[in-house]
Amino acid sequence: MRVFVTGASGWIGSALVPELLAKGHQVLGLARSDPSAERLAAAGAEVLRGSLGDLESLRRGARDTDGTVHLAYIHDFSQFEENARIDVRAIDAMGEELAGSGRPFLIASGTLGLAPGRLATETDMPDTTTAMGGRGIAAEHVLALADRGVRSAVVRLPPTVHGAGDHGFVAALVATARGKGVAAYIGDGAQRWPAVHCLDAAVLFRLALEQAPAASVLHATADEGVPIRTIAEILGRHLGVPAVSIPREEAMAHFGWLANALAVDSPASSALTRERFGWTPTHPGLVEDLEAGHYFRG
């Protein structure tokens, strides 16, 4: 299969491209900069220059390939709603090209806040009425393409997609703890985050591309829920700073944009995904990966 991948040089894309190539697929990767194009070419992928705002490049990538995996997203949390609108426009453009084709179209979404306070499953649907609901609206658009002859699927990722080289939420927590001199958690720290290693996530995207029926929802969660306090205590031990509780009203001042995510108890199951697609995570869980020490070097 020749696969169009947006975000192909990003964190998850950099794991997915070699996974696809190793299994005999070809990859056409979207690149908006020379360094991204160079990385993709070095990895063995074809390069399509473009961006999320260049809808014609997205249409071309979807039109000229056998399947599409949409991973690109503008991670600027100061403009969350506008970035969500850009994402929906990009999805709609690719979806129009794929309508009636029967080809697979996968997007990345998230589990965070899906079912606060209880174990979320693949059957839960996000609340699209909140300020954070834009990713849920994008997912709705993709799933609706099943009625238009597209083998569409949504792969929900946990807030922590970890591994060596991660610059996401955990890396931000490490930087905050290092800068503030404390590894903080909110309240009793019992809030739980699911997690997955980036290499295990890449395998699931590949399995979904190959197997997922139209309108499928998959969960890429290896750890169902790691308490935030556990994460803070590991950070504190490795950084040589105390792990401390802070009250909820001080969280925004301490964590900034991370505060809302850290305040939510949001565990998520992948039992249905594992049963349906034979996905078995094999790489280190979050605690083991943190204990390996690579997050604390440099």
SETOR-285847 format. One line per field, with one value per residue: x, y, z of N, C-alpha, C in turn; residue number from 1; residue in one letter. Coordinates in pm, whole numbers. Layout:
<atoms>
n.c1 = c(X|...)
n.c2 = c(Y|...)
n.c3 = c(Z|...)
ca.c1 = c(X|...)
ca.c2 = c(Y|...)
ca.c3 = c(Z|...)
c.c1 = c(X|...)
c.c2 = c(Y|...)
c.c3 = c(Z|...)
num = c(NUM|...)
residuo = c(A|...)
</atoms>
This chain:
<atoms>
n.c1 = c(84|54|106|-20|106|46|221|445|711|702|663|513|481|747|798|604|656|898|789|581|728|890|709|651|507|475|563|434|523|408|566|657|882|1232|1415|1237|1165|1412|1460|1254|1316|1562|1474|1359|1121|891|854|618|574|411|140|-83|-243|-235|-447|-466|-233|-286|-514|-399|-214|-386|-535|-352|-264|-296|-403|-458|-302|-355|-169|-67|-76|-140|25|-28|-122|-228|-393|-604|-871|-878|-681|-803|-1011|-867|-769|-1005|-1085|-875|-912|-1166|-1104|-931|-1104|-1302|-1165|-1133|-1384|-1611|-1414|-1339|-1103|-864|-875|-724|-717|-544|-659|-767|-764|-789|-990|-1215|-1396|-1427|-1309|-1375|-1308|-1246|-1374|-1355|-1610|-1708|-1795|-1664|-1727|-1831|-1895|-1744|-1464|-1243|-1334|-1280|-1114|-1277|-1486|-1352|-1303|-1565|-1627|-1456|-1544|-1799|-1749|-1758|-2010|-1988|-1841|-1576|-1311|-1294|-1127|-1060|-791|-738|-518|-333|-264|6|242|508|874|1221|1343|1104|915|687|410|521|791|755|662|893|1066|930|943|1218|1272|1114|1197|1060|876|568|225|-132|-352|-428|-299|-404|-517|-538|-338|-352|-115|127|390|574|652|485|244|278|270|0|-131|-50|-169|-439|-462|-433|-639|-872|-1224|-1471|-1559|-1437|-1321|-1033|-823|-514|-379|-150|-69|-332|-385|-178|-103|-78|68|252|406|515|666|863|989|1081|1266|1462|1547|1631|1469|1201|888|579|252|20|-241|-549|-624|-384|-267|-267|-96|139|178|95|-23|-47|-197|-481|-499|-359|-526|-737|-888|-838|-845|-805|-919|-792|-899|-1095|-979|-743|-850|-989|-800|-564|-358|-73|98|450|666|845|646|508|614|843|982|1030|1194|1416|1569|1625|1470|1579|1827|2068)
n.c2 = c(-119|222|493|796|1023|1268|1495|1339|1364|1420|1350|1104|1031|991|748|592|595|432|192|134|112|-105|-310|-343|-143|163|508|832|1129|1426|1740|2046|2197|2238|2091|1894|1762|1657|1478|1294|1192|1074|870|702|764|900|1246|1503|1834|2069|2182|2204|2418|2436|2329|2209|2057|1863|1740|1636|1452|1266|1185|1060|825|505|503|705|863|1080|1278|1525|1829|2152|2244|2465|2591|2831|2909|2726|2674|2786|2634|2386|2431|2465|2208|2059|2163|2069|1792|1766|1838|1632|1420|1469|1405|1135|1024|769|593|375|358|356|595|745|918|1088|1119|1198|1068|1210|1345|1216|1052|1159|1058|790|469|508|386|250|288|518|858|1181|1497|1747|2008|2165|2393|2247|2075|2055|1857|1639|1708|1698|1424|1329|1418|1258|995|1009|991|728|672|764|602|567|408|483|575|637|689|701|869|858|1117|1097|1004|832|799|775|1088|1223|1520|1606|1612|1490|1562|1836|1847|1763|1976|2183|2099|2103|2374|2500|2385|2200|1895|1892|1802|1801|1854|1548|1404|1181|1171|1014|933|777|598|543|382|537|369|148|274|339|85|23|216|124|-133|-56|83|-129|-305|-198|-170|45|343|286|306|331|262|367|281|171|165|186|385|598|727|1078|1165|956|988|1242|1184|1015|1191|1381|1229|1164|1417|1528|1689|1792|1612|1755|1851|2075|2318|2317|2572|2701|2581|2666|2885|2758|2541|2640|2601|2327|2273|2224|1975|1814|1816|1648|1336|1072|790|525|250|-10|-247|-344|-270|-423|-679|-681|-619|-747|-618|-585|-424|-394|-252|-52|48|359|420|254|358|620|566|476|696|868|1094|1283|1366|1599)
n.c3 = c(0|-81|117|236|463|692|905|910|978|1241|1598|1641|1376|1296|1408|1288|1009|958|1058|878|637|699|694|432|303|110|156|137|249|408|405|542|556|471|645|746|511|438|647|608|352|410|571|393|271|25|-63|-16|-59|148|363|653|601|330|131|-119|-143|46|-63|-294|-189|-65|-285|-456|-341|-165|85|378|653|904|1094|1153|1339|1474|1745|1930|2211|2282|2084|2056|1966|1707|1583|1591|1412|1175|1151|1108|860|702|725|609|346|260|299|106|-127|-90|-82|-167|-245|-91|38|316|582|836|1148|1416|1745|2081|2421|2651|2902|2813|2955|3236|3554|3539|3383|3054|2743|2406|2312|2421|2358|2279|2445|2253|2296|2458|2520|2456|2270|2000|1882|1906|1735|1491|1483|1461|1202|1051|1112|1005|738|674|580|331|174|264|432|720|1027|1374|1579|1906|2111|2419|2667|2719|2510|2501|2514|2408|2316|2326|2329|2448|2677|2913|2897|2923|3186|3318|3255|3386|3656|3692|3651|3850|4083|4227|4209|4121|4199|4163|4427|4580|4392|4272|4026|3709|3426|3113|2906|2638|2462|2199|1989|2013|1964|1696|1577|1618|1461|1210|1204|1215|974|796|871|999|1009|846|1020|1264|1604|1787|2070|2173|2418|2645|2918|3143|3332|3495|3809|3863|4080|4114|3883|3940|4169|4068|3891|4077|4225|4033|3954|4186|4347|4568|4573|4565|4682|4533|4570|4380|4293|4257|4047|3774|3774|3838|3653|3406|3075|3103|3326|3325|3199|3379|3595|3545|3600|3408|3305|3060|2869|2652|2581|2396|2155|2156|2148|1904|1707|1758|1884|2081|2315|2345|2430|2681|2965|3097|3357|3370|3152|3236|3455|3323|3264|3045|3006|3171|3105|2986)
ca.c1 = c(0|123|34|5|113|72|295|531|841|677|696|454|512|883|793|516|716|976|700|514|827|937|603|634|431|547|515|444|513|392|673|640|1011|1345|1462|1141|1177|1537|1444|1168|1391|1663|1406|1315|987|875|821|524|581|281|109|-225|-314|-229|-544|-441|-131|-353|-597|-311|-160|-493|-580|-248|-217|-393|-455|-410|-293|-343|-109|-24|-163|-68|20|-16|-237|-285|-492|-655|-993|-846|-608|-902|-1083|-774|-765|-1129|-1080|-781|-978|-1272|-1043|-885|-1222|-1368|-1090|-1142|-1524|-1645|-1296|-1318|-967|-858|-842|-707|-667|-511|-740|-716|-848|-793|-1119|-1322|-1495|-1357|-1340|-1396|-1229|-1307|-1358|-1370|-1750|-1738|-1777|-1624|-1816|-1782|-1948|-1650|-1355|-1149|-1409|-1248|-1064|-1392|-1557|-1273|-1328|-1699|-1620|-1390|-1632|-1913|-1707|-1792|-2133|-1956|-1752|-1438|-1282|-1242|-1102|-1001|-703|-726|-391|-334|-187|147|301|644|987|1340|1322|974|912|548|365|614|908|716|661|1033|1118|867|1002|1357|1271|1049|1264|973|795|436|103|-247|-429|-365|-226|-463|-562|-464|-315|-308|11|170|520|551|669|362|141|302|219|-146|-172|-30|-273|-565|-456|-448|-751|-988|-1344|-1517|-1615|-1375|-1253|-933|-751|-372|-338|-82|-102|-467|-385|-69|-133|11|162|359|494|587|765|977|1060|1151|1382|1566|1595|1680|1382|1089|756|489|115|-23|-387|-598|-629|-250|-213|-244|25|256|196|56|-119|-60|-274|-611|-479|-314|-634|-841|-869|-883|-793|-868|-894|-775|-935|-1164|-881|-654|-927|-1030|-691|-446|-251|-15|214|568|771|831|539|554|699|972|1049|1081|1304|1534|1652|1655|1399|1645|1961|2080)
ca.c2 = c(0|351|561|938|1051|1405|1487|1222|1387|1453|1252|973|1002|941|606|523|578|307|78|106|67|-238|-406|-350|-31|282|624|968|1211|1570|1816|2191|2264|2162|1987|1784|1689|1583|1365|1193|1127|989|753|617|803|1005|1373|1597|1961|2127|2211|2192|2529|2419|2221|2137|1954|1754|1669|1560|1337|1167|1137|983|713|400|523|829|871|1222|1296|1663|1917|2270|2233|2596|2588|2965|2924|2590|2666|2812|2519|2280|2463|2434|2062|2012|2198|1976|1661|1771|1842|1496|1336|1488|1329|991|980|669|517|257|358|390|731|743|1038|1080|1198|1184|1011|1298|1405|1144|1008|1193|988|647|411|531|279|291|320|652|966|1303|1612|1844|2141|2239|2461|2145|1977|2059|1729|1551|1744|1641|1280|1309|1436|1140|878|1028|955|588|670|814|509|577|319|582|529|732|629|793|861|912|1241|1065|913|853|733|858|1196|1285|1661|1633|1648|1449|1648|1966|1831|1760|2112|2262|2058|2152|2519|2545|2327|2101|1813|1914|1738|1877|1785|1424|1344|1052|1178|915|950|662|623|443|409|581|257|69|352|325|-46|27|289|37|-234|8|109|-255|-390|-139|-145|183|400|226|387|250|325|333|295|55|184|243|507|615|844|1192|1169|860|1054|1349|1127|968|1311|1439|1146|1175|1554|1570|1793|1728|1598|1826|1879|2215|2325|2335|2713|2747|2495|2739|2966|2670|2456|2703|2531|2187|2260|2162|1833|1745|1814|1554|1192|1032|660|475|110|-49|-389|-374|-257|-540|-797|-674|-599|-823|-526|-616|-338|-470|-162|-14|134|494|419|195|451|729|516|456|814|952|1222|1373|1398|1723)
ca.c3 = c(0|-79|225|259|606|736|1030|895|1043|1381|1701|1610|1237|1285|1443|1196|876|950|1081|751|539|738|662|287|247|68|230|86|369|393|470|520|565|417|738|751|385|443|740|545|245|473|627|284|225|-75|2|-76|14|175|503|685|538|184|112|-244|-118|118|-160|-383|-117|-47|-416|-526|-259|-135|219|440|799|935|1227|1173|1417|1522|1891|1993|2301|2296|1977|2045|1887|1567|1532|1570|1287|1065|1141|1047|718|638|721|509|212|228|293|-24|-227|-64|-85|-266|-286|-9|93|458|625|982|1215|1558|1836|2216|2526|2768|2931|2744|3055|3360|3677|3520|3276|2922|2644|2267|2283|2471|2261|2347|2453|2155|2326|2541|2450|2412|2191|1858|1833|1895|1612|1381|1482|1407|1057|993|1124|915|603|652|501|196|107|311|545|814|1163|1467|1679|2020|2182|2554|2676|2725|2412|2554|2450|2395|2221|2348|2370|2480|2811|3019|2887|2979|3331|3362|3247|3492|3785|3696|3664|3973|4198|4290|4118|4182|4154|4209|4530|4626|4281|4232|3887|3629|3283|3036|2836|2541|2400|2062|1895|2019|1896|1553|1536|1614|1341|1095|1208|1179|830|725|911|1066|929|844|1144|1382|1705|1854|2179|2181|2557|2701|3060|3153|3410|3591|3891|3845|4193|4084|3786|4010|4261|3988|3846|4190|4261|3931|3947|4316|4403|4639|4512|4656|4640|4529|4558|4244|4256|4223|3940|3650|3791|3844|3534|3281|2990|3144|3449|3303|3168|3500|3694|3504|3617|3275|3261|2937|2836|2511|2575|2271|2047|2160|2107|1763|1611|1796|1926|2212|2340|2385|2475|2822|3010|3132|3476|3332|3062|3318|3537|3238|3284|2930|3017|3266|3055|2911)
c.c1 = c(88|42|77|0|139|139|397|667|825|706|642|485|650|894|709|581|802|893|631|612|873|836|568|551|526|485|539|420|500|502|654|772|1120|1397|1368|1152|1303|1527|1359|1243|1496|1601|1355|1177|996|828|721|531|442|263|-40|-306|-318|-319|-520|-334|-193|-441|-511|-257|-264|-533|-481|-197|-331|-455|-390|-411|-263|-295|-76|-127|-79|-82|54|-139|-296|-390|-560|-775|-966|-771|-701|-979|-995|-769|-889|-1131|-988|-844|-1087|-1216|-997|-1004|-1296|-1297|-1113|-1285|-1548|-1531|-1280|-1181|-967|-816|-841|-667|-631|-605|-687|-816|-869|-931|-1237|-1435|-1435|-1405|-1370|-1316|-1302|-1280|-1378|-1513|-1790|-1711|-1749|-1735|-1761|-1828|-1852|-1544|-1254|-1214|-1374|-1196|-1177|-1475|-1484|-1298|-1466|-1700|-1560|-1483|-1751|-1877|-1733|-1918|-2110|-1851|-1606|-1420|-1213|-1226|-1035|-918|-683|-597|-406|-253|-36|182|451|748|1105|1320|1190|990|770|524|465|740|878|710|802|1091|1059|926|1143|1360|1215|1116|1179|902|655|329|-13|-326|-356|-291|-281|-516|-474|-456|-285|-182|38|308|496|565|548|248|155|250|67|-196|-157|-137|-409|-571|-486|-583|-880|-1106|-1383|-1582|-1560|-1316|-1160|-867|-608|-323|-276|-101|-241|-469|-275|-98|-30|111|278|458|579|695|887|1058|1142|1277|1496|1627|1652|1601|1266|965|655|351|93|-175|-429|-594|-491|-192|-181|-117|150|282|166|-44|-139|-159|-406|-599|-440|-425|-738|-800|-926|-823|-869|-824|-867|-816|-1002|-1068|-789|-726|-953|-913|-562|-328|-203|107|331|680|747|707|596|648|838|1051|1105|1202|1430|1624|1670|1581|1478|1788|1958|2032)
c.c2 = c(125|443|706|964|1200|1397|1375|1239|1424|1336|1113|935|944|795|529|498|452|182|38|50|-75|-347|-405|-241|76|402|751|1060|1358|1642|1963|2266|2177|2057|1867|1698|1603|1462|1254|1119|1032|862|659|649|898|1132|1452|1725|2020|2150|2193|2305|2522|2301|2144|2029|1836|1672|1581|1436|1227|1104|1037|862|617|413|645|817|1017|1239|1443|1741|2034|2274|2367|2613|2726|2992|2791|2582|2690|2694|2400|2305|2433|2284|2007|2044|2102|1839|1659|1770|1703|1402|1348|1408|1179|937|882|576|385|251|398|535|731|880|1004|1171|1172|1123|1106|1362|1334|1102|1034|1113|841|599|429|413|336|329|457|756|1096|1408|1719|1987|2226|2308|2364|2045|1971|1929|1628|1580|1688|1491|1249|1320|1314|1019|888|991|807|575|718|726|523|482|403|524|640|653|730|765|914|1041|1216|960|928|774|828|961|1267|1430|1703|1663|1611|1534|1787|1959|1829|1902|2201|2228|2109|2302|2570|2490|2232|2022|1810|1824|1812|1795|1661|1351|1212|1053|1087|956|815|698|513|483|442|466|164|142|338|192|-43|105|201|-73|-176|36|-17|-322|-319|-121|3|219|335|333|294|331|275|356|164|53|247|373|509|738|955|1202|1072|922|1160|1293|1073|1088|1371|1362|1161|1315|1604|1685|1724|1717|1656|1842|2030|2217|2358|2482|2771|2675|2573|2822|2879|2599|2526|2617|2385|2166|2187|2013|1754|1731|1707|1410|1125|899|612|333|94|-195|-426|-367|-378|-665|-796|-675|-672|-737|-562|-527|-420|-383|-115|71|266|493|364|291|570|685|493|577|906|1086|1326|1408|1529|1845)
c.c3 = c(0|12|235|410|627|873|1028|961|1190|1473|1668|1465|1218|1328|1342|1060|867|975|951|648|570|703|513|225|194|138|149|206|338|469|440|528|505|515|747|625|386|534|677|435|302|530|519|230|106|-2|-82|4|29|323|527|621|387|147|-18|-226|-44|23|-251|-315|-100|-180|-478|-449|-229|3|281|591|833|1080|1255|1254|1465|1674|1958|2081|2328|2189|1950|1951|1739|1506|1506|1442|1165|1042|1071|898|641|621|615|367|171|215|162|-133|-213|-76|-200|-304|-212|55|240|480|778|1032|1359|1636|1977|2312|2643|2784|2869|2839|3194|3480|3663|3399|3142|2831|2504|2232|2336|2363|2334|2349|2359|2183|2409|2455|2393|2316|2044|1803|1819|1770|1491|1369|1425|1255|990|997|1030|771|572|566|357|128|141|429|654|954|1243|1567|1790|2095|2323|2559|2675|2621|2431|2478|2442|2284|2234|2394|2410|2626|2920|3016|2944|3131|3388|3362|3357|3627|3799|3719|3795|4098|4279|4180|4175|4121|4219|4310|4578|4514|4233|4089|3801|3483|3220|2959|2735|2490|2253|1962|1897|1950|1744|1500|1524|1492|1217|1090|1168|1030|751|750|950|972|936|977|1269|1473|1781|1965|2184|2324|2605|2853|3067|3232|3513|3675|3870|3961|4169|3986|3856|4101|4185|3938|3959|4226|4161|3924|4079|4375|4473|4551|4609|4594|4635|4514|4414|4201|4222|4101|3813|3659|3788|3711|3402|3207|3028|3258|3428|3275|3293|3603|3665|3532|3494|3229|3137|2909|2687|2491|2443|2152|2041|2108|1957|1666|1648|1835|2065|2232|2396|2441|2619|2849|3058|3251|3441|3243|3138|3400|3454|3234|3166|2933|3097|3223|2979|2986)
num = c(1|2|3|4|5|6|7|8|9|10|11|12|13|14|15|16|17|18|19|20|21|22|23|24|25|26|27|28|29|30|31|32|33|34|35|36|37|38|39|40|41|42|43|44|45|46|47|48|49|50|51|52|53|54|55|56|57|58|59|60|61|62|63|64|65|66|67|68|69|70|71|72|73|74|75|76|77|78|79|80|81|82|83|84|85|86|87|88|89|90|91|92|93|94|95|96|97|98|99|100|101|102|103|104|105|106|107|108|109|110|111|112|113|114|115|116|117|118|119|120|121|122|123|124|125|126|127|128|129|130|131|132|133|134|135|136|137|138|139|140|141|142|143|144|145|146|147|148|149|150|151|152|153|154|155|156|157|158|159|160|161|162|163|164|165|166|167|168|169|170|171|172|173|174|175|176|177|178|179|180|181|182|183|184|185|186|187|188|189|190|191|192|193|194|195|196|197|198|199|200|201|202|203|204|205|206|207|208|209|210|211|212|213|214|215|216|217|218|219|220|221|222|223|224|225|226|227|228|229|230|231|232|233|234|235|236|237|238|239|240|241|242|243|244|245|246|247|248|249|250|251|252|253|254|255|256|257|258|259|260|261|262|263|264|265|266|267|268|269|270|271|272|273|274|275|276|277|278|279|280|281|282|283|284|285|286|287|288|289|290|291|292|293|294|295|296|297|298)
residuo = c(M|R|V|F|V|T|G|A|S|G|W|I|G|S|A|L|V|P|E|L|L|A|K|G|H|Q|V|L|G|L|A|R|S|D|P|S|A|E|R|L|A|A|A|G|A|E|V|L|R|G|S|L|G|D|L|E|S|L|R|R|G|A|R|D|T|D|G|T|V|H|L|A|Y|I|H|D|F|S|Q|F|E|E|N|A|R|I|D|V|R|A|I|D|A|M|G|E|E|L|A|G|S|G|R|P|F|L|I|A|S|G|T|L|G|L|A|P|G|R|L|A|T|E|T|D|M|P|D|T|T|T|A|M|G|G|R|G|I|A|A|E|H|V|L|A|L|A|D|R|G|V|R|S|A|V|V|R|L|P|P|T|V|H|G|A|G|D|H|G|F|V|A|A|L|V|A|T|A|R|G|K|G|V|A|A|Y|I|G|D|G|A|Q|R|W|P|A|V|H|C|L|D|A|A|V|L|F|R|L|A|L|E|Q|A|P|A|A|S|V|L|H|A|T|A|D|E|G|V|P|I|R|T|I|A|E|I|L|G|R|H|L|G|V|P|A|V|S|I|P|R|E|E|A|M|A|H|F|G|W|L|A|N|A|L|A|V|D|S|P|A|S|S|A|L|T|R|E|R|F|G|W|T|P|T|H|P|G|L|V|E|D|L|E|A|G|H|Y|F|R|G)
</atoms>
